[in-house]
Amino acid sequence: MLGRSSVLLRNAVKGLVRNHHGGVPGENLPFEVGNKYKLTAIFIVFFGSGLGLPFLALRHQLLKQQ
């Protein structure tokens, strides 16, 4: 029984390895990494919006009280 399950596992792993397509690092990312200035701008906007949103919401709530 143990031998049969190891054969099935080995065949499954071989199928995964065989179907894996190697290639250029970063080709599966949702953004391009070729232009470092554009990449930097995208990161600044992405993280800046996430970090700045609570402060903008707080400012909005404080101005709404007045």
Secondary structure, DSSP 4 states (H G I P E B T S, - for coil): -HHHHHHHHHHHHHHHHHH-----TTTTSSS--S-HHHHHHHHHHHHHHHHHHHHHHHHHHHHHH-
